[in-house]
């Protein structure tokens, strides 16, 4: 396995994680806002 192969795999892994992270963030957003409101009161 060459350095180019590992770099390609790392980049493809990151590209796959970006939309997944966005979906998780959107799903957790109401929960985060709710917790923030509880602590702000």
TIRO-2110 file (N, C-alpha, C; in Angstrom, 1 decimal):
// TIRO-2110
0.8, -1.2, 0.0, N, 1, A
0.0, 0.0, 0.0, CA, 1, A
0.9, 1.2, 0.0, C, 1, A
0.6, 2.1, -0.9, N, 2, A
1.5, 3.3, -1.0, CA, 2, A
0.9, 4.5, -0.3, C, 2, A
1.6, 5.6, -0.1, N, 3, A
1.2, 6.7, 0.6, CA, 3, A
0.0, 7.3, -0.1, C, 3, A
0.0, 7.3, -1.5, N, 4, A
-1.1, 7.8, -2.2, CA, 4, A
-2.4, 7.1, -1.9, C, 4, A
-2.3, 5.8, -1.8, N, 5, A
-3.5, 5.0, -1.5, CA, 5, A
-4.1, 5.4, -0.1, C, 5, A
-3.3, 5.5, 0.9, N, 6, A
-3.8, 5.8, 2.2, CA, 6, A
-4.4, 7.2, 2.2, C, 6, A
-3.8, 8.2, 1.4, N, 7, A
-4.3, 9.5, 1.4, CA, 7, A
-5.7, 9.5, 0.7, C, 7, A
-5.8, 8.7, -0.4, N, 8, A
-7.1, 8.7, -1.1, CA, 8, A
-8.2, 8.1, -0.2, C, 8, A
-7.8, 7.1, 0.6, N, 9, A
-8.8, 6.4, 1.5, CA, 9, A
-9.2, 7.4, 2.6, C, 9, A
-8.2, 8.2, 3.1, N, 10, A
-8.6, 9.1, 4.2, CA, 10, A
-9.5, 10.2, 3.6, C, 10, A
-9.2, 10.7, 2.4, N, 11, A
-10.1, 11.8, 1.8, CA, 11, A
-11.5, 11.2, 1.6, C, 11, A
-11.6, 10.0, 1.1, N, 12, A
-12.9, 9.5, 0.8, CA, 12, A
-13.7, 9.3, 2.1, C, 12, A
-13.0, 8.9, 3.1, N, 13, A
-13.6, 8.7, 4.5, CA, 13, A
-14.1, 10.0, 5.0, C, 13, A
-13.3, 11.1, 4.8, N, 14, A
-13.7, 12.4, 5.3, CA, 14, A
-14.9, 12.9, 4.5, C, 14, A
-14.9, 12.7, 3.2, N, 15, A
-16.0, 13.2, 2.4, CA, 15, A
-17.3, 12.4, 2.8, C, 15, A
-17.2, 11.2, 3.2, N, 16, A
-18.3, 10.4, 3.6, CA, 16, A
-18.8, 10.8, 5.0, C, 16, A
-17.9, 11.3, 5.9, N, 17, A
-18.3, 11.8, 7.2, CA, 17, A
-18.9, 13.1, 7.2, C, 17, A
-18.6, 14.0, 6.3, N, 18, A
-19.1, 15.4, 6.3, CA, 18, A
-20.7, 15.4, 6.2, C, 18, A
-21.3, 14.7, 5.3, N, 19, A
-22.8, 14.7, 5.3, CA, 19, A
-23.4, 14.0, 6.5, C, 19, A
-22.7, 13.0, 6.9, N, 20, A
-23.2, 12.3, 8.1, CA, 20, A
-23.1, 13.2, 9.3, C, 20, A
-22.1, 14.0, 9.5, N, 21, A
-21.9, 14.9, 10.6, CA, 21, A
-23.0, 16.0, 10.5, C, 21, A
-23.3, 16.5, 9.3, N, 22, A
-24.4, 17.5, 9.1, CA, 22, A
-25.7, 16.9, 9.5, C, 22, A
-26.0, 15.7, 9.1, N, 23, A
-27.3, 15.1, 9.5, CA, 23, A
-27.4, 14.9, 11.0, C, 23, A
-26.3, 14.5, 11.6, N, 24, A
-26.3, 14.3, 13.1, CA, 24, A
-26.5, 15.6, 13.8, C, 24, A
-25.9, 16.7, 13.3, N, 25, A
-26.0, 18.0, 13.9, CA, 25, A
-27.4, 18.5, 13.8, C, 25, A
-28.0, 18.3, 12.6, N, 26, A
-29.4, 18.8, 12.4, CA, 26, A
-30.4, 18.0, 13.3, C, 26, A
-30.1, 16.7, 13.5, N, 27, A
-31.0, 15.9, 14.4, CA, 27, A
-30.8, 16.3, 15.8, C, 27, A
-29.6, 16.7, 16.2, N, 28, A
-29.3, 17.1, 17.6, CA, 28, A
-29.6, 18.5, 17.9, C, 28, A
-29.8, 19.3, 16.9, N, 29, A
-30.0, 20.8, 17.1, CA, 29, A
-31.2, 21.1, 18.0, C, 29, A
-32.4, 20.5, 17.9, N, 30, A
-33.5, 20.8, 18.9, CA, 30, A
-33.1, 20.4, 20.3, C, 30, A
-32.4, 19.3, 20.4, N, 31, A
-31.9, 18.8, 21.7, CA, 31, A
-31.0, 19.8, 22.3, C, 31, A
-30.0, 20.3, 21.5, N, 32, A
-29.0, 21.2, 22.0, CA, 32, A
-29.7, 22.6, 22.4, C, 32, A
-30.7, 23.0, 21.6, N, 33, A
-31.4, 24.3, 21.9, CA, 33, A
-32.2, 24.1, 23.2, C, 33, A
-32.8, 22.9, 23.3, N, 34, A
-33.6, 22.7, 24.6, CA, 34, A
-32.7, 22.7, 25.8, C, 34, A
-31.6, 22.1, 25.7, N, 35, A
-30.6, 22.1, 26.9, CA, 35, A
-30.1, 23.5, 27.1, C, 35, A
-29.9, 24.2, 26.1, N, 36, A
-29.4, 25.6, 26.3, CA, 36, A
-30.5, 26.4, 26.9, C, 36, A
-31.7, 26.2, 26.6, N, 37, A
-32.8, 27.0, 27.2, CA, 37, A
-32.9, 26.7, 28.7, C, 37, A
-32.8, 25.4, 29.0, N, 38, A
-32.9, 24.9, 30.4, CA, 38, A
-31.8, 25.6, 31.2, C, 38, A
-30.6, 25.6, 30.7, N, 39, A
-29.5, 26.1, 31.5, CA, 39, A
-29.5, 27.7, 31.5, C, 39, A
-30.2, 28.3, 30.5, N, 40, A
-30.2, 29.8, 30.5, CA, 40, A
-31.2, 30.3, 31.5, C, 40, A
-32.2, 29.5, 31.9, N, 41, A
-33.2, 30.0, 32.8, CA, 41, A
-32.7, 29.9, 34.3, C, 41, A
END
